[in-house]
Amino acid sequence: MRGLPNVGLAVERVLATAQNGLEVLRMGGLDTGTEPAPFQIAETTSMYRLRRYFPRDLADGPQVILIPPMMVSANVYDVTPDKGAVSVLHRNGIDCWVVDFGSPDKEVGGMARTLADHIVAIDEVIELVREATGKPVHLGGYSQGGMFAYQAAAYRRSKDIASVITFGSPVDVLAALPLGLPATIVAPGAQLLADNVFNRIAVPGWLARTGFQLLDPVKAAKSRIDFLLQLHDRDALLPREDQRRFLEADGWVAWSGPAVAELLRQFVAHNRMVSGGFIIRDRTVTLAEITSPVLAFVGEADDIGQPIAVRGIVRAAPRADVYESILPTGHFGLVVGSTAGARTWPTTAEWIRWRDGAGDQPAAVVPMAENSDEAVGHSGVSLSSRMTHGLGAVAETGATAGREAIELVNSVRRTSEAVVRESVRTLPRLVRLGQIQPGTRISLGKLMNENAKKAGAEELFLFEDRVLSHTEVNTRIDNVVAGLIDCGVRPGEHVGVLMATRPSALVAIAALSRLGAVCVLLGPNDELPEMIHRGGCSVVMVDPVHVDQIRGLADRVLLLGGGSRDQPQAYGDGIVDMELIDPDAVEIPSWYRPDPGLAADLAFVLFTRVDAHLERWPVTNHRWAMSAFGAASAARLSDNDTVYCLTPLHHAAGLLTTLGATVAGGARIALSSEISAERFASEVYRYGITVVSYTWTMMEDVLDADDLSIGKHNPIRLFMGSGMPRGLWKRVLERFPTANVLEFFATADGSAILANVTGTKVGAMGRPLPETNRVRVAAYDVDAEQYDVDGRGFVREAAVDEVGVLLAQTRQRYEMGGMVLRDVFSRGDRWESSGHLFRRDSDGDFWFLGNVAGIIKSSDGPVYQEPIIAALTEIPVVGRAALYGHGEPGRTLAVAVIAPRGDASPPTVSALRIALAGLPLAERPHLIWFVDEIPISRSYRPLVAEFRRQGLPTPGPRVWYRDENGRYRKYTKTAAAELSWAAPAPMPRGSAQA
């Protein structure tokens, strides 16, 4: 009817407001779907990490180093993907480096940093970039970062500096103070604070944010009100959401007290940016020593880096050609937002090209005029600019203030529906897991039986264009159980399984579970006899592929799979062909009870290699269920998913996460007879694969194949597994941009299960899965090979980023997979040692460093395997990497072995240095050896046994050694003699040397 208000539209806006508001409350902001620009850590020190952006698409052009203020995150140069500094400059052919000082309160010794430490760090960065590129650098900085740029340029006397570019960076600080404060009060006040306050305390990040907002309270208030009034319009908010989150929360870091005190003392109280004479490491420095050209961006409405204060550089650096570019914006708008994207950064690119002789002078750049004496004491921000920037904003905000009061209901409804949907799928699994007691019946066979009852006609197995339903698979399991009974297998008996990842293997494992026997997963390798012995197996189930390998190793061999056969003795005596057993003719004994397994019962035995030793890991039904339900929840598996099960079942990831999660999630299981790019692409489309399982380097050959004919429009949403090297992980994400990688870490017995659910930290193991065992990192003394204890005698928990041993709490007394320690952190507690080294970062994410037995004890200290392997695999030409030690403990040499991607050439020395720059010098390998190929195990794990037997590599053009400065140089015969390392063993034919 005409004349009636659009009630539906109003209600929809209310609900949209509520939905978006709840997302902000839950997640800290709206999900924009944007990704930060890619970068590589080119160097790491205690003061900084040097980022080099777009490492896979380096521009062979000018080099620019960008410096953030002390209180602002280095991400200020990449807040928005299309308008951020690094993206715009990269599109203009400029190679961007960003100095990341981190957050001092989260860095070792960070809160003791001085202002001089920052200047010296920038000096080092300039040297590094100059050495790496052979070109002079353009040095840029925002706000206080620009002050650092001036100071570093003066400290270096402009050596190797093509130009200095600053954005809202005050020089004559006392000439125009924020809020119009008089210099006569501020100068002595700054001295007082420096001498009596900031020499004792620091400035936390939240206080830095608050102080910044108080300098422009009108704009801060307008921004928040605008955000609230537009909560119903997600499309209107998303373009500025990254910027809002940066300003409101993510963009602020702490100031160290000594640095703040020095800033106040030297550059506010004494205004030495203008007068000169500021001290850097016992050296007097003045901006008058700057001779390189200077471009200063000036914000017309900037109340922090006020125009008069910014223009002080003309007076302070008389030997430099100083230019300016004036923009109609405030302080933050100089570097972030639409004005920055449209004017600041394009003008910066034009300036750089001009100074390098590759372009004309930008139209927006003019020579800077010196401040007049009359101007000093005034901000330089005109009244009209303030009115436009302030009062106009208030009027704009008030105009729409009354229209948004009733827009909450729809959001509540939508959010509630989403929560309910996720809860319906996830919560029952977690609730069930939390209710498991030692006497609870739970097992793989039981879960598959439950799924068959719920979805009997639905597909379960997809293999070689064949489809088996839940009912068909369940019937097949029961038939195999009958065959096992006919062969004399009883509940509790240990039965080995040596089979390829095919439907018959999954059926065999499930049948043993349904019978109540213990399944011992065997790997087809040279350690098979030891596995059979240590697994207590007198009976082994095999498929036709492995039957010859098992001959003579077991008392009884049960052959399963491969289709029907008519010759009972075709495989020789001692081998029973179960395909010839008629299950209907088997008399089922009265003791048989399907799926008798209790949570406390031993269900599986796995084997894993710890350094050079084979370890046996028992897995209870409870441990398996923890992995299965937890992984299913982390992967958000449902019956809508099809999981490509490529993982070997004798690997912990195959049994605990891939198979377990798929069964617990009710998803379909697709299996393949081989792993190749052609088959992968074909079966992904054919089966509608949504989740791909992997182990270690499994995806490498698929990813690098020329015939991987799979487009960007494919059904894959997730890669799920464990052990993927960091470099390969990034390549997977590049090749499949719409998919994520869910990396698991599970001890072989399932006592500790971690997962990187978000995928935001590539290479991290993430956090414990819900309802799995609690984990902690125990401080560990590597030299003494024992736990570090506190004053009370309890084991000390490792601090943030401290290396230690991962312990898993044993919540139930029957869990005894590994070494169980008591009274560890407190009286009466029980913790199981994983034997693996981890560190936990400030966000609570765990990072794997290797196992305790694999620590390389060099004369410089311990060297950890995984960080080195992760770093080396990020080199574009490197496909695989491995590490081994050579020599006696305490003097062991760490030798890294790398193999190429395809037929790539060896990496350059610069590439090696950059790749390992994120590691402390003492934790880098002593030797790096480029070989033609690194062999892999059947689970696709790189093997180093052959290289370890060879000892040290022979000096040659494809071997590099680490010098005393952490740089890598060619390992020649002369170098080997000077280093006095042990002579290498003879190298067999076909090894790595060219």
WOTA-V338349 format. One record per backbone hydrogen bond with DSSP energy under -0.5 kcal/mol. NH is the residue of the N-H (numbers start at 0). CO is the residue of the C=O. If there is no record, write none. Layout:
BEGIN
NH_CO / NH_CO
END
This chain:
BEGIN
3_0 / 6_4 / 9_5 / 10_6 / 11_7 / 12_8 / 13_9 / 14_10 / 15_11 / 16_12 / 17_13 / 18_14 / 19_15 / 20_16 / 21_17 / 22_18 / 23_19 / 24_20 / 25_21 / 26_22 / 27_23 / 28_22 / 31_29 / 39_51 / 41_39 / 41_49 / 42_49 / 43_916 / 44_47 / 48_99 / 49_42 / 50_48 / 50_97 / 51_39 / 52_50 / 52_95 / 53_37 / 56_53 / 57_54 / 60_58 / 62_135 / 63_94 / 64_137 / 65_63 / 65_96 / 66_139 / 67_98 / 71_68 / 72_250 / 75_72 / 76_73 / 77_74 / 78_75 / 83_79 / 85_76 / 87_83 / 88_84 / 89_85 / 90_86 / 91_87 / 91_88 / 92_89 / 93_88 / 94_61 / 95_93 / 96_63 / 97_50 / 98_65 / 99_48 / 99_97 / 100_98 / 103_101 / 103_253 / 105_102 / 106_103 / 109_106 / 111_108 / 112_109 / 117_113 / 118_114 / 119_115 / 120_116 / 121_117 / 122_118 / 123_119 / 124_120 / 125_121 / 126_122 / 127_123 / 128_124 / 129_125 / 130_126 / 131_127 / 132_128 / 133_129 / 136_159 / 137_62 / 138_136 / 138_162 / 139_64 / 139_137 / 140_164 / 141_66 / 142_166 / 144_141 / 145_142 / 146_142 / 147_143 / 148_144 / 149_145 / 150_146 / 151_147 / 152_148 / 153_149 / 154_150 / 155_151 / 156_152 / 156_153 / 157_152 / 158_155 / 160_157 / 161_136 / 161_159 / 162_136 / 163_292 / 164_138 / 165_294 / 166_140 / 167_296 / 169_167 / 170_308 / 171_308 / 172_170 / 174_171 / 175_171 / 175_172 / 179_176 / 180_177 / 184_181 / 185_181 / 186_182 / 188_184 / 189_185 / 190_186 / 191_187 / 192_188 / 193_189 / 194_190 / 195_191 / 196_192 / 197_192 / 199_196 / 200_196 / 202_254 / 203_201 / 207_203 / 208_204 / 209_205 / 210_206 / 211_207 / 212_208 / 213_209 / 214_210 / 215_212 / 216_213 / 219_215 / 220_216 / 221_217 / 222_218 / 223_219 / 224_220 / 225_221 / 226_222 / 227_223 / 228_224 / 229_225 / 230_227 / 232_229 / 233_231 / 235_232 / 236_232 / 237_233 / 238_234 / 239_236 / 240_236 / 240_237 / 241_237 / 243_239 / 244_240 / 245_241 / 246_242 / 247_243 / 248_244 / 249_244 / 250_245 / 251_248 / 252_70 / 254_202 / 257_110 / 258_112 / 259_255 / 260_256 / 261_257 / 262_258 / 263_259 / 264_260 / 265_261 / 266_262 / 267_262 / 267_263 / 268_263 / 269_264 / 271_265 / 273_270 / 274_270 / 275_271 / 276_284 / 277_284 / 279_282 / 282_279 / 284_277 / 288_285 / 289_286 / 290_288 / 292_161 / 293_320 / 294_163 / 295_322 / 296_165 / 296_294 / 297_324 / 299_297 / 299_326 / 300_328 / 301_298 / 302_300 / 305_303 / 307_378 / 309_305 / 310_306 / 311_308 / 312_309 / 313_310 / 314_310 / 315_311 / 316_312 / 319_316 / 321_319 / 322_293 / 323_365 / 324_295 / 326_297 / 328_326 / 333_329 / 333_330 / 334_331 / 335_331 / 340_336 / 341_337 / 342_338 / 343_338 / 344_339 / 346_342 / 347_343 / 348_344 / 349_345 / 350_346 / 351_347 / 352_348 / 353_349 / 354_350 / 355_351 / 356_353 / 357_352 / 358_352 / 364_361 / 365_323 / 365_363 / 367_321 / 374_371 / 375_371 / 376_174 / 377_374 / 381_379 / 385_381 / 386_382 / 387_383 / 388_384 / 389_385 / 391_386 / 393_389 / 394_390 / 395_391 / 396_392 / 397_393 / 398_394 / 399_395 / 399_396 / 400_397 / 402_399 / 406_403 / 407_405 / 409_10 / 411_407 / 412_408 / 413_409 / 414_410 / 415_411 / 416_412 / 417_413 / 418_414 / 419_415 / 420_416 / 421_417 / 422_418 / 423_419 / 424_420 / 425_421 / 426_422 / 427_422 / 428_425 / 429_425 / 430_426 / 431_427 / 432_428 / 433_429 / 434_430 / 435_432 / 439_436 / 441_439 / 441_596 / 446_442 / 447_443 / 448_444 / 449_445 / 450_446 / 451_447 / 452_448 / 453_449 / 454_450 / 457_454 / 459_467 / 460_467 / 461_668 / 462_465 / 463_670 / 465_462 / 467_460 / 469_454 / 469_457 / 470_455 / 472_468 / 473_469 / 474_470 / 475_471 / 476_472 / 477_473 / 478_474 / 479_475 / 480_476 / 481_477 / 482_478 / 483_479 / 484_480 / 485_481 / 486_482 / 487_484 / 488_483 / 491_515 / 492_489 / 494_492 / 494_517 / 495_538 / 496_519 / 497_540 / 501_499 / 504_501 / 505_501 / 506_502 / 507_503 / 508_504 / 509_505 / 510_506 / 511_507 / 512_508 / 513_509 / 514_510 / 515_511 / 516_511 / 517_492 / 518_516 / 518_602 / 519_494 / 519_517 / 520_518 / 520_604 / 521_496 / 521_519 / 524_522 / 527_524 / 530_526 / 531_527 / 532_528 / 533_529 / 534_530 / 535_532 / 536_531 / 537_493 / 537_535 / 538_493 / 539_555 / 540_495 / 541_557 / 542_497 / 545_542 / 546_542 / 546_543 / 549_545 / 549_546 / 550_546 / 550_547 / 552_549 / 553_549 / 555_537 / 556_573 / 557_539 / 558_556 / 558_575 / 559_541 / 567_565 / 569_566 / 571_568 / 574_571 / 575_556 / 575_573 / 576_574 / 577_558 / 577_575 / 578_558 / 579_576 / 580_577 / 582_580 / 584_581 / 585_581 / 585_582 / 587_585 / 591_588 / 594_513 / 595_513 / 595_592 / 598_439 / 599_437 / 600_597 / 602_618 / 603_618 / 604_518 / 605_616 / 607_614 / 609_607 / 609_612 / 610_608 / 612_609 / 614_607 / 614_612 / 616_605 / 617_615 / 618_603 / 620_600 / 621_598 / 623_619 / 624_620 / 625_621 / 626_622 / 627_623 / 628_624 / 629_625 / 630_626 / 631_627 / 632_628 / 633_629 / 634_630 / 635_631 / 635_632 / 636_631 / 640_637 / 642_667 / 643_641 / 643_690 / 644_642 / 644_669 / 645_643 / 650_647 / 653_650 / 654_650 / 655_651 / 656_651 / 656_652 / 657_652 / 658_653 / 659_654 / 660_656 / 661_657 / 662_658 / 663_659 / 664_660 / 665_661 / 665_662 / 666_661 / 667_640 / 668_459 / 669_642 / 669_667 / 670_461 / 675_673 / 679_675 / 680_676 / 681_677 / 682_678 / 683_679 / 684_680 / 685_681 / 686_682 / 687_683 / 688_683 / 689_641 / 690_641 / 691_717 / 692_643 / 693_719 / 695_721 / 696_939 / 697_694 / 699_696 / 700_696 / 701_697 / 702_698 / 703_699 / 704_700 / 704_701 / 707_704 / 708_706 / 709_707 / 713_711 / 716_689 / 717_689 / 718_739 / 719_691 / 720_741 / 721_693 / 728_724 / 729_725 / 730_726 / 731_727 / 732_728 / 733_729 / 734_730 / 735_731 / 738_735 / 739_716 / 741_718 / 741_739 / 742_740 / 742_755 / 743_720 / 743_741 / 744_753 / 746_751 / 749_746 / 753_744 / 754_766 / 755_742 / 756_754 / 761_759 / 763_760 / 764_845 / 765_845 / 766_754 / 768_752 / 771_768 / 775_806 / 777_775 / 777_804 / 778_795 / 779_802 / 780_785 / 781_779 / 784_780 / 785_780 / 787_778 / 789_793 / 792_789 / 794_823 / 795_787 / 797_776 / 800_839 / 801_798 / 803_837 / 804_777 / 805_835 / 806_775 / 807_831 / 808_773 / 809_829 / 810_808 / 814_811 / 815_813 / 820_818 / 820_830 / 822_828 / 828_825 / 830_820 / 831_807 / 832_818 / 832_830 / 833_805 / 836_849 / 837_803 / 838_846 / 840_844 / 843_840 / 845_765 / 846_838 / 848_836 / 849_836 / 851_834 / 853_850 / 854_851 / 855_862 / 856_854 / 857_855 / 857_860 / 860_857 / 862_855 / 864_848 / 865_848 / 867_863 / 867_864 / 868_864 / 869_865 / 870_866 / 871_867 / 872_868 / 873_870 / 874_871 / 877_874 / 878_898 / 879_898 / 881_896 / 883_894 / 885_892 / 889_856 / 890_887 / 891_856 / 892_885 / 894_883 / 894_892 / 895_893 / 895_926 / 896_881 / 897_928 / 898_879 / 899_930 / 900_876 / 901_899 / 903_900 / 911_907 / 912_908 / 913_909 / 914_910 / 915_911 / 916_913 / 918_915 / 922_919 / 923_920 / 925_893 / 926_893 / 927_959 / 928_895 / 929_927 / 929_957 / 930_897 / 930_928 / 934_932 / 936_940 / 939_936 / 942_934 / 947_943 / 948_944 / 949_945 / 950_946 / 950_947 / 955_970 / 958_955 / 959_927 / 960_968 / 961_925 / 962_960 / 962_966 / 965_962 / 968_960 / 970_958 / 971_969 / 975_971 / 976_972 / 977_973 / 978_974 / 979_975 / 980_975 / 984_949 / 990_987
END
